[in-house]
Amino acid sequence: MERKLTAILCADVQGYSRLMGEDEVGTLHTLTAYREVTDSLIQQHRGRIVGTAGDGLLAEFASAVDAVQCAVKIQQILQAKNTELPPDRRMEFRIGINVGDVIVEGPQIYGDGVNIAARMEALADGGGICISGTVYDQVENKLTLGYESLGEQSVKNIAKPVRVWRVLEPEAMATAQVQSNETALLLPLPDKPSIIILPFLNLSNDPEQEYFSDGITEDLTTDLSKISSLFVISRNSAFTYKGKAAKSKDISREMGVRYVLEGSVRKAGERVRVTAQLIDAPSDYHLWAARYDRPLTDIFAVQDEIVQRIVTTLKLQLTLSEHGVLVRKTTDNLEAYDWYLRGMESVCRFTKEANGQARQLYDKALELDPQYAAAYASLSMSYMLDWIFQWSSDSQILVRAAETAQKALALDDALPQAHATLGYVYLWQKQHDQAIAETQRAIALDPNFAQAYANLGHFLVYAGRPEETVELVQKAMRLNPRYPATYLLPLGNAYFFTGRYEEALAVYKTLVTRNPNFPVAHAGLAMTYSMLNRDGEAQAEATEVMRINPQLSLEVVKFIFPFKDPAMLEFMLTALRKAGLK
């Protein structure tokens, strides 16, 4: 009995019996044409067709990578061909792939290896691909694809449960990311070195010093984010691991990065000890580790050394401007720096009270150092948060946000956050071109600034360019996989204004799930249902809008949404009016 290890691909057509029952001749004609595609692609990817029976297909490959690449190409080409057919006549293949031991008998192969591939196929959706854990282990870091874990599945005639993964192409990956913020979605590695900076542990005797270790983490993230040749996960996503015992390999898979930086901070009197280690997460190999015992006055130099060590280890290429801006000491006053870090800890709690406390702390930092540009930038952001969340009744709050952002930039024009805040101010003043320019400047200074990508996508909808928004928001979601619900609003709006109503519906529904009392999300559903002529559902959502915010009216909508093109605003108002909003 001959045995061998091989990659097995199984495929069949979803709903084949229905297709045959409705039009036998037409179905066979389509199947023959599609088989020409699958047979050719299997040959191109160095595979061998083992057998075909009815709508079924069995093939083998010497490489798991070849098998998955072939499956993806099959689905891409057949999806394009399906657009030429009426929806009820489209032929969608389900594909399952396994790597396993098989029995060889002439041209045929048998055994559990084949049976598991067949079970993977049965778990796949039409047009989809499911792979076993043995395949995933072979391809996870070799292909630019996403993988969504379906967990362990008990499958027929197989004694032990099998790990199953759904293969996701970039568009499907983005959709899965939208549908579940805390998802088991595993992201592919970017095409450049990628890193996450985990929250540094506070090893000080005083638990109140937590803000200081968090501040060091924030500073390192900000510094590394300015390097265009490095992909850096945002602080928001990194801090979801704070206080959790997570393995580097798992973090790498969940965040889609290769490197993990972790460390600790111990502050005692006028001295500080910082440890840091850089880990190649997929292999769990420690590239380097260092300990810095220094006077507190050297804290900026320590950060500089850590960043430079990462740049050297990863062989990053820096532009001339990046050489100039990395880890600049923004103040000589350590007490001002301390108040600034306390302010950052407060503002990141995103509550009205904490935002007010942050402002007082930034003011203390600026009293000690009136030239502290970063403190002005953060103060400006606190004013902007008051405006966005309507935490303040101060009619001049937007003016204050603009003035403090401009003070920050007068002292240091290379502060991404100040440019981003100013962009928001310009949007609400309906100066769309300036809003876009400031936000693009923020991204140029910080190519890993997730919030700025989301902001830019938001602004482009209002500027009449919604077709450019989707890619920008997806970029923000990739940099910040545990993104806030606010990212979904520009994405839903972009789909709505480009006529992609079903996609808009999915996004708005996800937004409502994550924030049930957000009236704008329900308004998005109302206007989308209107355009789909689902009037009952549209009216139900309009009723929900009024329940949450009885003051919201079409007149208020006119005031709230800063559209550049009056026709876009009127289009939205017409849809809301049809839903019953007055």
URQUINOR-V668995 format. One record per backbone hydrogen bond with DSSP energy under -1.0 kcal/mol. NH is the residue of the N-H (numbers start at 1). CO is the residue of the C=O. E is the energy in kcal/mol with one decimal. If there is no record, write none. Layout:
nh: {NH | NH}
co: {CO | CO}
e: {E | E}
This chain:
nh: {4 | 6 | 7 | 8 | 9 | 10 | 11 | 12 | 14 | 16 | 19 | 20 | 21 | 22 | 23 | 27 | 28 | 29 | 30 | 31 | 32 | 33 | 34 | 35 | 36 | 37 | 38 | 39 | 40 | 41 | 42 | 43 | 44 | 45 | 46 | 47 | 48 | 50 | 51 | 53 | 56 | 57 | 58 | 59 | 60 | 61 | 67 | 68 | 69 | 70 | 71 | 72 | 73 | 74 | 75 | 76 | 77 | 78 | 79 | 80 | 81 | 82 | 84 | 85 | 89 | 94 | 95 | 96 | 97 | 98 | 100 | 102 | 103 | 104 | 105 | 108 | 110 | 113 | 115 | 116 | 117 | 118 | 119 | 120 | 121 | 122 | 123 | 127 | 128 | 130 | 131 | 132 | 133 | 136 | 137 | 139 | 140 | 142 | 143 | 145 | 146 | 147 | 148 | 149 | 150 | 153 | 158 | 162 | 164 | 165 | 166 | 167 | 168 | 173 | 174 | 175 | 176 | 177 | 178 | 179 | 180 | 186 | 187 | 195 | 196 | 198 | 201 | 203 | 209 | 210 | 212 | 213 | 214 | 215 | 216 | 217 | 218 | 219 | 220 | 221 | 222 | 223 | 224 | 225 | 227 | 230 | 231 | 233 | 234 | 238 | 239 | 240 | 241 | 242 | 244 | 246 | 251 | 252 | 253 | 254 | 255 | 256 | 257 | 259 | 260 | 261 | 262 | 264 | 265 | 266 | 268 | 271 | 272 | 273 | 274 | 275 | 276 | 277 | 278 | 279 | 280 | 281 | 281 | 284 | 285 | 287 | 288 | 290 | 292 | 294 | 296 | 298 | 299 | 302 | 303 | 304 | 305 | 306 | 307 | 308 | 309 | 310 | 311 | 312 | 313 | 314 | 316 | 323 | 324 | 325 | 326 | 337 | 338 | 339 | 340 | 341 | 342 | 343 | 344 | 345 | 346 | 347 | 348 | 349 | 350 | 355 | 356 | 357 | 358 | 359 | 360 | 361 | 362 | 363 | 364 | 365 | 366 | 367 | 368 | 369 | 372 | 373 | 376 | 377 | 378 | 379 | 380 | 381 | 382 | 383 | 384 | 385 | 386 | 387 | 388 | 389 | 391 | 397 | 400 | 401 | 402 | 403 | 404 | 405 | 406 | 407 | 408 | 409 | 410 | 411 | 412 | 419 | 420 | 421 | 422 | 423 | 424 | 425 | 426 | 427 | 428 | 429 | 430 | 431 | 435 | 436 | 437 | 438 | 439 | 440 | 441 | 442 | 443 | 444 | 445 | 446 | 449 | 450 | 453 | 454 | 455 | 456 | 457 | 458 | 459 | 460 | 461 | 462 | 463 | 464 | 465 | 468 | 469 | 473 | 474 | 475 | 476 | 477 | 478 | 479 | 480 | 487 | 488 | 491 | 492 | 493 | 494 | 495 | 496 | 497 | 499 | 500 | 501 | 504 | 505 | 506 | 507 | 508 | 509 | 510 | 511 | 512 | 513 | 514 | 515 | 518 | 522 | 523 | 524 | 525 | 526 | 527 | 528 | 529 | 530 | 531 | 532 | 533 | 534 | 538 | 539 | 540 | 541 | 542 | 543 | 544 | 545 | 546 | 547 | 548 | 549 | 552 | 557 | 558 | 559 | 560 | 561 | 563 | 564 | 568 | 569 | 570 | 571 | 572 | 573 | 574 | 575 | 576 | 577 | 578 | 579 | 580 | 581}
co: {102 | 100 | 61 | 98 | 59 | 96 | 57 | 94 | 92 | 13 | 15 | 16 | 17 | 18 | 19 | 23 | 24 | 25 | 26 | 27 | 28 | 29 | 30 | 31 | 32 | 33 | 34 | 35 | 36 | 37 | 38 | 39 | 40 | 41 | 43 | 42 | 60 | 58 | 58 | 56 | 53 | 11 | 51 | 9 | 48 | 7 | 63 | 64 | 65 | 66 | 67 | 68 | 69 | 70 | 71 | 72 | 73 | 74 | 75 | 76 | 77 | 78 | 81 | 82 | 86 | 12 | 128 | 10 | 130 | 8 | 6 | 4 | 110 | 2 | 108 | 105 | 103 | 101 | 111 | 112 | 113 | 114 | 115 | 116 | 117 | 118 | 119 | 93 | 125 | 95 | 165 | 97 | 163 | 132 | 133 | 135 | 136 | 139 | 139 | 143 | 168 | 186 | 166 | 184 | 164 | 162 | 155 | 153 | 151 | 131 | 148 | 129 | 146 | 169 | 170 | 171 | 172 | 173 | 174 | 175 | 176 | 147 | 253 | 231 | 259 | 261 | 263 | 265 | 206 | 207 | 209 | 209 | 210 | 211 | 212 | 213 | 214 | 215 | 216 | 217 | 218 | 219 | 220 | 221 | 224 | 227 | 193 | 195 | 479 | 234 | 235 | 237 | 238 | 239 | 241 | 244 | 247 | 248 | 249 | 250 | 251 | 252 | 252 | 194 | 279 | 196 | 277 | 275 | 201 | 273 | 271 | 268 | 294 | 266 | 292 | 264 | 290 | 262 | 288 | 260 | 285 | 258 | 279 | 280 | 280 | 278 | 278 | 276 | 274 | 272 | 270 | 295 | 296 | 298 | 299 | 300 | 301 | 302 | 303 | 304 | 305 | 306 | 307 | 308 | 309 | 310 | 311 | 319 | 320 | 321 | 322 | 333 | 334 | 335 | 336 | 337 | 338 | 339 | 340 | 341 | 342 | 343 | 344 | 346 | 347 | 351 | 352 | 353 | 354 | 355 | 356 | 357 | 358 | 359 | 360 | 361 | 362 | 363 | 364 | 365 | 369 | 371 | 372 | 373 | 374 | 375 | 376 | 377 | 378 | 379 | 380 | 381 | 382 | 383 | 384 | 385 | 386 | 394 | 396 | 397 | 398 | 399 | 400 | 401 | 402 | 403 | 404 | 405 | 406 | 407 | 408 | 415 | 416 | 417 | 418 | 419 | 420 | 421 | 422 | 423 | 424 | 425 | 427 | 426 | 431 | 432 | 433 | 434 | 435 | 436 | 437 | 438 | 439 | 440 | 441 | 442 | 446 | 448 | 449 | 450 | 451 | 452 | 453 | 454 | 455 | 456 | 457 | 458 | 459 | 461 | 460 | 465 | 466 | 469 | 470 | 471 | 472 | 473 | 474 | 475 | 476 | 484 | 485 | 487 | 488 | 489 | 490 | 491 | 492 | 493 | 496 | 495 | 499 | 500 | 501 | 502 | 503 | 504 | 505 | 506 | 507 | 508 | 509 | 510 | 511 | 515 | 518 | 519 | 520 | 521 | 522 | 523 | 524 | 525 | 526 | 527 | 528 | 530 | 529 | 534 | 535 | 536 | 537 | 538 | 539 | 540 | 541 | 542 | 543 | 544 | 545 | 549 | 553 | 554 | 555 | 556 | 557 | 561 | 462 | 565 | 565 | 566 | 567 | 568 | 569 | 570 | 571 | 572 | 573 | 574 | 575 | 577 | 576}
e: {-1.8 | -2.1 | -2.6 | -3.6 | -2.9 | -3.0 | -2.3 | -1.6 | -2.9 | -1.2 | -2.0 | -2.5 | -2.5 | -1.9 | -2.2 | -2.3 | -2.2 | -2.2 | -2.3 | -2.8 | -2.3 | -1.9 | -2.7 | -2.5 | -1.4 | -1.0 | -2.4 | -2.9 | -1.7 | -2.4 | -2.4 | -1.9 | -2.4 | -1.7 | -1.7 | -3.0 | -2.5 | -2.6 | -1.8 | -1.0 | -2.6 | -2.1 | -2.4 | -2.4 | -2.4 | -2.6 | -1.8 | -2.4 | -2.6 | -2.4 | -2.2 | -2.5 | -2.1 | -2.5 | -2.3 | -2.3 | -2.4 | -2.6 | -2.1 | -1.7 | -2.1 | -2.2 | -1.4 | -2.0 | -2.2 | -3.0 | -1.8 | -2.8 | -2.0 | -2.1 | -2.2 | -2.7 | -2.5 | -3.0 | -2.6 | -1.9 | -2.1 | -1.2 | -2.2 | -2.9 | -1.3 | -2.2 | -1.8 | -2.3 | -2.1 | -1.8 | -1.3 | -2.3 | -2.5 | -2.3 | -2.8 | -1.7 | -1.4 | -2.4 | -2.4 | -1.6 | -2.2 | -1.9 | -1.1 | -2.1 | -3.3 | -2.9 | -2.6 | -1.1 | -2.6 | -2.9 | -1.8 | -3.1 | -2.1 | -2.5 | -2.8 | -2.3 | -3.3 | -3.2 | -2.1 | -1.8 | -2.6 | -2.2 | -1.9 | -2.2 | -1.4 | -4.2 | -1.4 | -2.8 | -1.5 | -2.5 | -2.5 | -3.0 | -2.1 | -1.6 | -1.3 | -1.3 | -2.5 | -2.0 | -2.0 | -1.9 | -2.5 | -2.7 | -2.5 | -2.4 | -2.6 | -2.7 | -2.6 | -2.1 | -1.7 | -1.5 | -2.8 | -2.2 | -2.9 | -2.1 | -2.5 | -1.4 | -1.6 | -1.1 | -2.2 | -1.2 | -2.4 | -2.7 | -2.0 | -2.7 | -2.6 | -1.5 | -1.4 | -2.4 | -2.1 | -2.6 | -2.1 | -1.6 | -2.9 | -2.6 | -2.4 | -2.1 | -2.8 | -2.8 | -2.3 | -2.1 | -2.2 | -2.6 | -2.2 | -2.7 | -3.4 | -2.4 | -1.2 | -1.2 | -1.7 | -2.1 | -1.2 | -2.6 | -3.1 | -2.5 | -3.0 | -2.4 | -1.7 | -2.2 | -1.9 | -2.3 | -2.3 | -2.2 | -2.4 | -2.6 | -2.2 | -2.0 | -2.5 | -2.3 | -2.7 | -2.6 | -2.4 | -1.8 | -1.0 | -1.3 | -1.5 | -2.2 | -2.2 | -2.2 | -2.3 | -2.4 | -2.0 | -2.1 | -2.2 | -2.0 | -1.8 | -2.8 | -1.5 | -1.9 | -1.5 | -2.4 | -1.8 | -2.1 | -2.5 | -1.8 | -1.6 | -2.0 | -2.6 | -2.1 | -1.7 | -1.9 | -2.3 | -1.8 | -1.6 | -1.8 | -1.8 | -1.4 | -1.6 | -2.3 | -2.2 | -2.4 | -2.4 | -1.7 | -1.9 | -1.7 | -2.2 | -2.5 | -1.6 | -1.6 | -2.9 | -2.5 | -1.8 | -1.6 | -2.5 | -2.0 | -2.0 | -2.7 | -2.4 | -1.8 | -2.4 | -1.9 | -2.2 | -2.2 | -1.9 | -1.5 | -2.3 | -1.6 | -2.5 | -2.5 | -2.3 | -2.0 | -1.6 | -2.0 | -2.4 | -1.9 | -1.9 | -1.0 | -2.2 | -3.0 | -2.2 | -2.5 | -2.4 | -2.6 | -1.8 | -2.5 | -2.0 | -1.9 | -2.0 | -2.2 | -1.9 | -1.7 | -1.9 | -1.5 | -1.6 | -2.0 | -2.8 | -2.7 | -2.2 | -2.1 | -2.8 | -2.2 | -1.2 | -1.4 | -1.7 | -1.5 | -3.5 | -1.7 | -1.5 | -2.5 | -2.5 | -1.9 | -2.1 | -2.5 | -1.9 | -2.1 | -1.7 | -1.7 | -1.9 | -1.1 | -2.9 | -2.6 | -2.4 | -2.2 | -2.4 | -2.7 | -1.6 | -2.6 | -1.3 | -2.3 | -2.6 | -1.9 | -2.0 | -2.8 | -2.4 | -1.8 | -2.4 | -2.4 | -2.3 | -2.1 | -2.1 | -1.6 | -1.4 | -2.3 | -2.1 | -1.9 | -2.6 | -2.6 | -1.8 | -2.9 | -1.8 | -1.7 | -1.4 | -1.6 | -2.8 | -2.1 | -2.6 | -1.9 | -1.9 | -2.1 | -2.2 | -1.7 | -2.1 | -1.9 | -1.8 | -2.2 | -2.8 | -2.0 | -2.4 | -2.1 | -1.4 | -2.7 | -2.2 | -1.8 | -3.1 | -1.1 | -1.3 | -2.5 | -2.1 | -2.0 | -2.6 | -2.5 | -1.7 | -2.3 | -2.7 | -2.2 | -1.3 | -1.1 | -2.4}
